[in-house]
Amino acid sequence: MLRQLVIVMALCLLAVTAGVAQTKLVKLRDGRQLQGEVTRSDGEYVIQTRFGSVRIDARDVVSITEYVAPTDEYKQRLAKIDPQSAADHYELGKWALDKGLLEAARVELKRAVALQSDFERASLLLRQVEARILASKGPQLPATQPATTAVTAGATETVVRSNVLLSQEDIYRIRLEELRRRDFVRVEFKNDVVNRFIERMSGREEFKLPRAKERFLALRPVAKAAYILENTSRSDSGIRDDILIKTDPSALAEFRRRIWPILSNSCGATQCHGGEKVNGGFKLIAARARNERIDYTNFLLVDGVVVEGRRMIERDLVERSLLLEFGLPWGQARYKHPVKLQPPPFTSRSNVNYVRILAWLNMLDGPQHPDYRLQWQPPFGLKLDFTGKVQLPPPAPPSTQPSEEVEEAPAFEP
């Protein structure tokens, strides 16, 4: 009896050990990666992930390798680089950031800057990493009020009655275009849109492959929504308007929670652009009450501003965004605020609020501005642009100076 018990215990231990040994990283042709215990069965792989069992056609699998935890892989990569190479530390820092290892990324980027003080890319990425660390560890700002909260401030009631705020439908459209596969949001599919999309894709693209429908239906809702968006035209409102993103994607959540409070205390102040009248062709809504309609409207009021061909939010060269440049002291700014601000919102490019806004701008994927398909019209007579098209400054008038004299430098440097 004792011998049988020992044998059973040994078999159980062997099974557990085998299960651990079978933890694999499975890479698929569509770019996805799965990790878990893998078994082969009838031309397909069964992957037991922590979320459940997934069946994948063997022809869709690119490779199966031993899974290595990111922290362990970081140690392996660190052991292979040249410790005196700034470039090696920079590349390792980028890799660590991509894997979500913020502290490791900061260590490697600091090493790169220490080895090469003029390494601008490493310095810039280091500031972004430190901003993310600060955002994750810093004090939490009060949460915004939910959309159902009644707006009671007098100024805000006037705003609502004059229809300057976004509708809920337009908020859904913005969320849809700013959605990323990495986001954790609540998705609602209306009017059987998932099955309508499957029927449309029948025999096309990946849906030519066996079990394509089953694999698509197994995706988590945000990945399913992202796939539909990637495979439909932006003008296909019949499909896109039936996908409702019910909570904020990460970039918009960050704007509402951290970025707008910074802006409301600087350019959104009542003595600046938050007053009752339009100031310098730009105006924000400085209401004491807050909800998602007000926050999203303020996001658009910032996002649509173009000054002499330069955007307040530049998605391709975020460091050139006027949202950053206009807040710097005149001596440091490439593009100076039309009025010299005293004191300026940012003391330098290492200012904590500058770094936080820069990190947020990098969350907005570029280079092209998305087409939100808005029904909303800019209020207050503002001229806003959401196309993302390059707008050149108006041509300068002919010079009246003698040809031998040197022309003055333009106000906005290239």
C-alpha positions as CSV (number, residue, x, y, z in Angstrom):
1,M,0.0,0.0,0.0
2,L,2.8,2.4,1.0
3,R,4.6,1.5,-2.2
4,Q,1.5,2.3,-4.3
5,L,1.2,5.7,-2.5
6,V,4.8,6.6,-3.3
7,I,4.3,5.7,-7.0
8,V,1.1,7.8,-7.2
9,M,2.9,10.8,-5.5
10,A,5.8,10.4,-7.9
11,L,3.5,10.4,-10.9
12,C,1.7,13.6,-9.6
13,L,5.1,15.3,-9.1
14,L,6.2,14.3,-12.6
15,A,2.9,15.6,-14.1
16,V,3.4,19.0,-12.4
17,T,7.0,19.2,-13.5
18,A,6.0,18.3,-17.1
19,G,3.3,21.0,-17.0
20,V,5.8,23.6,-16.0
21,A,8.3,22.5,-18.6
22,Q,5.6,22.8,-21.2
23,T,5.1,26.5,-20.7
24,K,5.8,27.8,-24.3
25,L,5.6,31.0,-26.2
26,V,3.6,30.5,-29.4
27,K,3.9,33.1,-32.2
28,L,1.2,33.3,-34.8
29,R,1.2,34.5,-38.4
30,D,-1.2,37.4,-37.5
31,G,1.4,38.8,-35.0
32,R,-0.3,37.5,-31.9
33,Q,1.6,35.7,-29.2
34,L,0.2,33.2,-26.7
35,Q,1.8,31.6,-23.7
36,G,0.9,28.4,-21.9
37,E,1.1,24.6,-22.0
38,V,1.0,23.3,-25.5
39,T,-0.2,20.0,-26.9
40,R,-0.6,18.8,-30.5
41,S,-3.9,17.3,-31.7
42,D,-5.3,16.6,-35.2
43,G,-3.5,19.3,-37.1
44,E,-3.9,22.0,-34.5
45,Y,-2.3,23.1,-31.2
46,V,-4.2,23.3,-28.0
47,I,-2.8,26.1,-25.8
48,Q,-3.8,26.1,-22.1
49,T,-3.5,29.8,-21.2
50,R,-4.3,31.4,-17.9
51,F,-7.6,32.6,-19.5
52,G,-8.6,29.2,-20.8
53,S,-8.0,26.7,-23.6
54,V,-7.4,28.1,-27.1
55,R,-7.2,25.9,-30.3
56,I,-5.0,27.2,-33.1
57,D,-4.6,25.6,-36.6
58,A,-1.1,24.3,-36.9
59,R,-0.7,26.3,-40.2
60,D,-1.2,29.5,-38.3
61,V,1.7,28.9,-36.0
62,V,5.1,30.5,-36.9
63,S,7.1,29.2,-34.0
64,I,6.9,27.6,-30.5
65,T,9.7,28.3,-28.1
66,E,10.4,28.1,-24.4
67,Y,8.7,31.0,-22.6
68,V,11.1,33.2,-20.7
69,A,9.7,35.8,-18.3
70,P,10.6,39.4,-19.3
71,T,12.7,39.9,-16.2
72,D,14.7,36.8,-16.9
73,E,15.1,37.8,-20.6
74,Y,16.3,41.2,-19.5
75,K,19.1,39.6,-17.4
76,Q,20.1,37.5,-20.4
77,R,20.2,40.4,-22.7
78,L,22.1,42.6,-20.2
79,A,24.8,39.9,-19.9
80,K,25.3,40.0,-23.7
81,I,25.8,43.8,-24.3
82,D,28.9,45.8,-24.2
83,P,28.8,47.6,-20.8
84,Q,30.7,50.6,-22.2
85,S,28.4,51.0,-25.3
86,A,25.8,53.8,-24.9
87,A,24.0,52.5,-28.0
88,D,23.7,49.0,-26.5
89,H,22.2,50.4,-23.2
90,Y,19.8,52.6,-25.2
91,E,18.5,49.6,-27.3
92,L,18.2,47.5,-24.2
93,G,16.3,50.4,-22.5
94,K,13.9,50.6,-25.5
95,W,13.3,46.9,-25.3
96,A,12.6,47.0,-21.5
97,L,10.2,49.9,-22.0
98,D,8.3,47.9,-24.7
99,K,8.1,45.0,-22.3
100,G,6.7,47.2,-19.5
101,L,9.9,47.0,-17.4
102,L,10.0,50.7,-16.5
103,E,12.6,50.6,-13.8
104,A,15.0,48.5,-15.9
105,A,14.4,50.9,-18.8
106,R,15.3,53.8,-16.6
107,V,18.5,52.1,-15.4
108,E,19.6,51.4,-19.0
109,L,18.8,54.8,-20.4
110,K,20.6,56.5,-17.5
111,R,23.6,54.4,-18.3
112,A,23.4,55.4,-21.9
113,V,23.3,59.1,-21.0
114,A,26.1,58.7,-18.5
115,L,28.3,57.1,-21.2
116,Q,27.3,59.7,-23.9
117,S,26.1,63.0,-22.4
118,D,24.9,64.3,-25.8
119,F,22.8,61.2,-26.6
120,E,19.5,63.1,-27.3
121,R,17.3,60.1,-28.1
122,A,18.3,58.4,-24.9
123,S,17.7,61.6,-22.9
124,L,14.3,62.1,-24.5
125,L,13.2,58.5,-23.9
126,L,14.5,58.7,-20.3
127,R,12.3,61.7,-19.7
128,Q,9.3,59.7,-21.0
129,V,10.1,56.7,-18.9
130,E,10.5,58.8,-15.8
131,A,7.1,60.5,-16.6
132,R,5.5,57.1,-16.7
133,I,7.0,56.0,-13.5
134,L,5.9,59.3,-11.9
135,A,2.4,58.8,-13.2
136,S,2.2,55.3,-11.8
137,K,3.6,56.2,-8.3
138,G,2.6,59.8,-7.9
139,P,-0.4,61.1,-5.9
140,Q,-3.7,60.4,-7.6
141,L,-5.8,63.3,-8.8
142,P,-9.6,63.2,-7.9
143,A,-11.6,61.2,-10.4
144,T,-13.8,63.1,-12.8
145,Q,-17.5,63.0,-12.3
146,P,-19.4,60.4,-14.3
147,A,-21.4,61.4,-17.4
148,T,-24.7,61.2,-15.5
149,T,-23.7,63.8,-13.0
150,A,-25.9,66.9,-13.3
151,V,-24.1,70.0,-14.4
152,T,-25.0,72.8,-12.0
153,A,-22.5,75.6,-12.6
154,G,-24.2,78.7,-14.1
155,A,-21.6,79.1,-16.9
156,T,-21.8,75.4,-17.7
157,E,-25.6,75.5,-18.0
158,T,-25.2,78.3,-20.6
159,V,-22.7,76.1,-22.5
160,V,-25.0,73.1,-22.6
161,R,-28.0,75.2,-23.8
162,S,-26.0,76.7,-26.6
163,N,-25.0,73.1,-27.8
164,V,-21.3,73.6,-27.8
165,L,-20.6,70.3,-26.0
166,L,-20.1,67.0,-27.8
167,S,-22.9,64.6,-28.1
168,Q,-22.5,61.1,-26.7
169,E,-22.4,59.7,-30.3
170,D,-19.4,61.9,-31.1
171,I,-17.7,60.8,-27.9
172,Y,-18.2,57.2,-29.1
173,R,-16.6,58.1,-32.4
174,I,-13.6,59.7,-30.8
175,R,-13.0,56.7,-28.5
176,L,-13.3,54.4,-31.5
177,E,-10.5,56.1,-33.4
178,E,-8.3,56.4,-30.4
179,L,-8.7,52.7,-29.5
180,R,-5.6,50.6,-29.3
181,R,-5.3,46.8,-28.9
182,R,-3.5,47.3,-25.6
183,D,-6.4,49.3,-24.0
184,F,-8.7,47.9,-21.4
185,V,-12.1,49.2,-22.2
186,R,-15.7,48.0,-22.1
187,V,-17.0,47.3,-25.6
188,E,-20.6,47.0,-26.7
189,F,-21.5,45.4,-30.1
190,K,-24.9,46.5,-31.4
191,N,-27.2,45.2,-34.1
192,D,-25.4,41.8,-34.5
193,V,-22.4,43.7,-35.9
194,V,-19.9,40.9,-35.2
195,N,-21.8,38.3,-37.2
196,R,-22.4,40.9,-40.0
197,F,-18.7,41.5,-40.1
198,I,-18.0,37.7,-40.3
199,E,-20.4,37.3,-43.2
200,R,-18.7,40.2,-45.0
201,M,-15.2,38.7,-44.5
202,S,-16.2,35.2,-45.6
203,G,-13.6,33.9,-48.0
204,R,-11.4,37.0,-47.6
205,E,-8.0,37.6,-45.9
206,E,-7.5,35.5,-42.8
207,F,-11.1,34.2,-43.1
208,K,-10.0,32.0,-45.9
209,L,-8.2,29.8,-43.3
210,P,-9.9,26.9,-41.5
211,R,-11.5,27.8,-38.1
212,A,-11.0,31.5,-38.8
213,K,-14.4,32.3,-37.4
214,E,-13.8,30.4,-34.2
215,R,-10.4,32.1,-33.7
216,F,-12.0,35.6,-34.3
217,L,-14.8,34.9,-31.9
218,A,-12.3,33.8,-29.3
219,L,-10.6,37.3,-29.2
220,R,-11.2,39.5,-26.3
221,P,-13.7,42.3,-27.1
222,V,-11.2,45.1,-27.5
223,A,-9.1,42.9,-29.9
224,K,-12.2,42.0,-31.8
225,A,-13.2,45.6,-32.1
226,A,-9.7,46.6,-33.2
227,Y,-9.6,43.9,-35.9
228,I,-13.0,45.0,-37.3
229,L,-11.7,48.6,-37.4
230,E,-8.5,47.5,-39.2
231,N,-10.5,45.7,-41.8
232,T,-13.3,48.2,-42.6
233,S,-13.2,51.6,-44.3
234,R,-13.4,54.7,-42.1
235,S,-16.4,55.7,-44.1
236,D,-18.2,52.4,-43.3
237,S,-20.5,53.9,-40.7
238,G,-22.9,50.9,-40.9
239,I,-20.2,48.8,-39.2
240,R,-18.2,51.3,-37.2
241,D,-21.2,53.1,-35.5
242,D,-22.4,49.7,-34.1
243,I,-19.2,49.4,-32.0
244,L,-19.5,51.4,-28.9
245,I,-16.5,52.0,-26.7
246,K,-18.2,52.5,-23.4
247,T,-15.1,53.6,-21.3
248,D,-12.1,55.8,-22.1
249,P,-9.1,54.4,-24.1
250,S,-5.8,54.9,-22.3
251,A,-4.9,58.2,-24.0
252,L,-8.2,59.8,-23.3
253,A,-8.3,58.6,-19.8
254,E,-4.9,60.1,-19.2
255,F,-6.1,63.4,-20.7
256,R,-9.1,63.6,-18.4
257,R,-7.2,62.5,-15.3
258,R,-3.9,64.2,-15.5
259,I,-3.5,66.4,-18.6
260,W,-6.6,68.6,-18.4
261,P,-5.9,69.5,-14.7
262,I,-2.6,70.9,-15.9
263,L,-4.1,72.8,-18.8
264,S,-7.0,74.1,-16.7
265,N,-4.5,75.8,-14.4
266,S,-2.5,77.4,-17.2
267,C,-4.1,78.1,-20.6
268,G,-7.5,77.1,-19.3
269,A,-7.5,79.7,-16.5
270,T,-10.2,82.4,-16.7
271,Q,-7.6,85.2,-17.3
272,C,-6.2,83.3,-20.3
273,H,-8.3,81.1,-22.6
274,G,-10.9,80.0,-20.1
275,G,-12.7,83.3,-19.8
276,E,-16.1,84.1,-21.3
277,K,-14.7,85.6,-24.5
278,V,-12.5,84.1,-27.1
279,N,-8.9,85.2,-26.5
280,G,-6.4,85.1,-29.4
281,G,-8.7,82.9,-31.5
282,F,-8.7,80.1,-28.9
283,K,-11.1,79.3,-26.0
284,L,-11.5,76.5,-23.5
285,I,-14.5,75.6,-21.3
286,A,-13.5,76.4,-17.7
287,A,-16.5,74.9,-15.9
288,R,-16.4,74.1,-12.2
289,A,-18.5,71.0,-12.8
290,R,-16.9,68.2,-14.9
291,N,-18.2,65.3,-16.9
292,E,-17.1,63.4,-20.0
293,R,-18.9,65.8,-22.4
294,I,-17.0,68.8,-21.1
295,D,-13.7,66.9,-20.9
296,Y,-14.0,65.6,-24.5
297,T,-15.0,69.0,-25.8
298,N,-12.0,70.5,-24.2
299,F,-9.8,67.8,-25.7
300,L,-11.1,68.7,-29.2
301,L,-10.7,72.4,-28.6
302,V,-7.0,71.8,-27.9
303,D,-6.6,69.2,-30.6
304,G,-8.0,71.3,-33.4
305,V,-5.9,74.4,-33.0
306,V,-3.5,75.3,-35.8
307,V,-1.3,78.4,-35.6
308,E,0.5,79.4,-38.8
309,G,0.7,75.8,-40.0
310,R,1.7,74.4,-36.6
311,R,-0.7,72.2,-34.7
312,M,-1.3,72.4,-30.9
313,I,-0.9,68.6,-31.0
314,E,1.6,67.3,-33.6
315,R,1.3,63.5,-33.9
316,D,4.3,62.9,-36.0
317,L,6.8,65.2,-34.2
318,V,5.3,65.4,-30.7
319,E,8.2,67.5,-29.3
320,R,7.2,70.3,-31.8
321,S,3.6,70.5,-30.5
322,L,2.6,74.0,-29.6
323,L,1.0,72.6,-26.5
324,L,4.6,72.1,-25.3
325,E,6.4,74.9,-27.1
326,F,4.0,77.7,-26.0
327,G,4.5,76.8,-22.4
328,L,8.2,77.2,-22.4
329,P,10.2,80.4,-21.6
330,W,10.8,82.4,-24.8
331,G,14.5,81.7,-24.7
332,Q,13.9,78.0,-24.9
333,A,10.9,77.7,-27.2
334,R,11.3,76.9,-30.9
335,Y,7.8,78.5,-31.4
336,K,7.1,81.3,-29.1
337,H,3.7,82.0,-27.5
338,P,2.3,85.2,-29.1
339,V,2.3,86.8,-25.7
340,K,5.1,86.4,-23.3
341,L,3.8,84.5,-20.3
342,Q,4.9,85.5,-16.9
343,P,5.6,83.1,-15.4
344,P,5.6,80.4,-18.2
345,P,3.8,77.2,-17.4
346,F,7.0,75.2,-17.8
347,T,10.4,76.3,-16.5
348,S,12.2,74.0,-18.8
349,R,11.9,70.8,-20.9
350,S,12.6,68.8,-17.7
351,N,9.7,70.4,-15.8
352,V,7.4,67.6,-14.5
353,N,4.3,68.9,-16.2
354,Y,6.2,69.3,-19.5
355,V,7.4,65.7,-19.2
356,R,3.9,64.4,-18.3
357,I,2.3,66.1,-21.3
358,L,5.1,64.9,-23.6
359,A,4.5,61.3,-22.4
360,W,0.8,61.7,-23.1
361,L,1.4,63.1,-26.6
362,N,3.3,59.9,-27.3
363,M,0.3,57.9,-26.4
364,L,-1.6,59.4,-29.4
365,D,-0.5,57.3,-32.4
366,G,0.5,59.2,-35.5
367,P,1.5,60.5,-37.9
368,Q,-1.9,61.2,-39.4
369,H,-4.8,62.6,-37.4
370,P,-7.7,60.2,-37.3
371,D,-11.0,61.1,-38.9
372,Y,-13.5,61.3,-36.1
373,R,-16.5,61.7,-38.4
374,L,-17.9,64.3,-36.0
375,Q,-21.4,65.8,-36.2
376,W,-20.2,68.5,-33.7
377,Q,-19.4,72.0,-35.0
378,P,-16.7,74.1,-33.4
379,P,-18.3,76.7,-31.1
380,F,-17.5,80.3,-30.4
381,G,-16.7,81.0,-34.0
382,L,-13.4,79.0,-33.7
383,K,-11.6,77.7,-36.8
384,L,-10.4,74.3,-35.9
385,D,-8.9,71.6,-38.1
386,F,-9.1,67.8,-37.5
387,T,-7.9,66.6,-40.9
388,G,-4.2,66.3,-40.0
389,K,-3.3,67.8,-43.4
390,V,-0.2,70.0,-43.5
391,Q,-1.1,73.6,-43.6
392,L,1.6,76.0,-44.8
393,P,1.9,79.5,-43.3
394,P,0.6,82.3,-45.5
395,P,3.2,83.7,-47.8
396,A,5.3,86.6,-46.5
397,P,4.7,90.0,-48.1
398,P,7.4,91.1,-50.6
399,S,10.4,92.5,-48.7
400,T,10.9,96.3,-48.9
401,Q,14.5,96.1,-47.7
402,P,17.4,96.6,-50.1
403,S,18.7,93.3,-51.5
404,E,22.0,93.6,-49.8
405,E,20.5,93.6,-46.4
406,V,20.0,90.4,-44.4
407,E,16.4,89.5,-43.9
408,E,15.2,89.1,-40.3
409,A,14.6,85.6,-39.0
410,P,10.9,84.5,-39.0
411,A,9.0,84.4,-35.7
412,F,8.6,80.6,-36.0
413,E,11.9,78.9,-36.7
414,P,11.8,75.8,-39.0
